[in-house]
Amino acid sequence: MKLVIALSLAAFAAGPAFAAGQCSKSPKDKWQTKSTLEKKLTDEGFKVRQIKTEGGCYEVYATDKSGKRANMAYNAETLDKLENAEAGEN
């Protein structure tokens, strides 16, 4: 029983991390707009320089509040931030 619980918890913990690394597989008409993502990032204090579409992801080039460059990737449908900034290129 303990093994089943441990495996269930491990699968649950790994689930969101795996999902966080995925670009959208949905058609483009299901994606959110680049301007929506840009507003979200601007509200968080980023200055967006460019947003590119890369294989179901938006790849963002920006600077943060302190002026440090940031390269980030977001799922184009959910706008969830991905751990791998180059996710759309894989």
C-alpha positions as CSV (number, residue, x, y, z in Angstrom):
1,M,0.0,0.0,0.0
2,K,2.8,2.4,0.9
3,L,4.4,1.7,-2.5
4,V,1.2,2.6,-4.3
5,I,0.9,5.8,-2.4
6,A,4.5,6.7,-3.1
7,L,4.2,6.0,-6.8
8,S,1.0,8.0,-7.0
9,L,2.6,11.0,-5.3
10,A,5.6,10.8,-7.6
11,A,3.4,10.7,-10.7
12,F,1.4,13.7,-9.4
13,A,4.5,15.7,-8.6
14,A,6.0,14.9,-12.0
15,G,2.8,15.7,-13.9
16,P,2.8,19.5,-13.7
17,A,6.6,19.7,-14.4
18,F,6.1,17.7,-17.5
19,A,3.1,19.7,-18.6
20,A,5.0,23.0,-18.0
21,G,7.5,22.0,-20.6
22,Q,5.1,21.5,-23.5
23,C,4.2,23.8,-26.4
24,S,0.6,23.9,-27.6
25,K,-0.5,21.2,-30.0
26,S,-3.8,22.9,-30.6
27,P,-4.6,24.8,-33.8
28,K,-3.6,28.5,-33.9
29,D,-7.2,29.6,-33.6
30,K,-7.1,28.3,-30.0
31,W,-4.0,30.3,-29.1
32,Q,-4.0,33.5,-27.1
33,T,-2.7,36.6,-28.9
34,K,0.9,37.9,-28.6
35,S,-0.5,41.2,-27.4
36,T,-2.2,39.4,-24.5
37,L,1.1,37.9,-23.5
38,E,2.9,41.2,-23.9
39,K,0.4,42.9,-21.6
40,K,0.8,40.2,-19.0
41,L,4.6,40.6,-19.1
42,T,4.4,44.4,-19.1
43,D,2.2,44.2,-16.0
44,E,4.9,42.0,-14.4
45,G,7.5,44.7,-15.0
46,F,9.1,43.3,-18.2
47,K,10.0,45.5,-21.2
48,V,9.2,43.2,-24.2
49,R,11.6,43.6,-27.1
50,Q,10.3,40.8,-29.3
51,I,7.8,37.8,-29.3
52,K,8.4,35.1,-31.9
53,T,6.2,32.1,-32.6
54,E,8.2,28.8,-32.4
55,G,6.3,25.5,-32.7
56,G,3.3,26.1,-30.5
57,C,5.2,28.4,-28.2
58,Y,5.8,32.1,-27.9
59,E,9.5,32.9,-27.4
60,V,10.0,36.2,-25.6
61,Y,13.0,38.5,-25.6
62,A,12.6,41.1,-22.9
63,T,14.4,42.9,-20.1
64,D,13.3,42.8,-16.5
65,K,12.9,45.7,-14.0
66,S,16.6,45.9,-13.4
67,G,17.4,45.9,-17.2
68,K,18.7,42.3,-17.2
69,R,17.9,40.4,-20.4
70,A,15.4,37.7,-20.2
71,N,14.7,34.9,-22.8
72,M,11.5,33.0,-21.9
73,A,9.0,30.6,-23.6
74,Y,5.3,30.4,-23.1
75,N,2.7,27.9,-24.2
76,A,0.8,29.8,-27.0
77,E,-2.6,28.4,-25.9
78,T,-2.4,28.7,-22.1
79,L,0.4,31.3,-21.7
80,D,2.0,29.1,-19.1
81,K,5.7,29.9,-18.7
82,L,7.9,27.0,-19.7
83,E,11.0,26.0,-17.9
84,N,13.0,25.7,-21.2
85,A,13.3,29.0,-22.9
86,E,14.1,27.2,-26.2
87,A,11.1,24.8,-25.9
88,G,9.6,25.8,-29.3
89,E,12.8,25.0,-31.1
90,N,12.9,21.4,-30.1
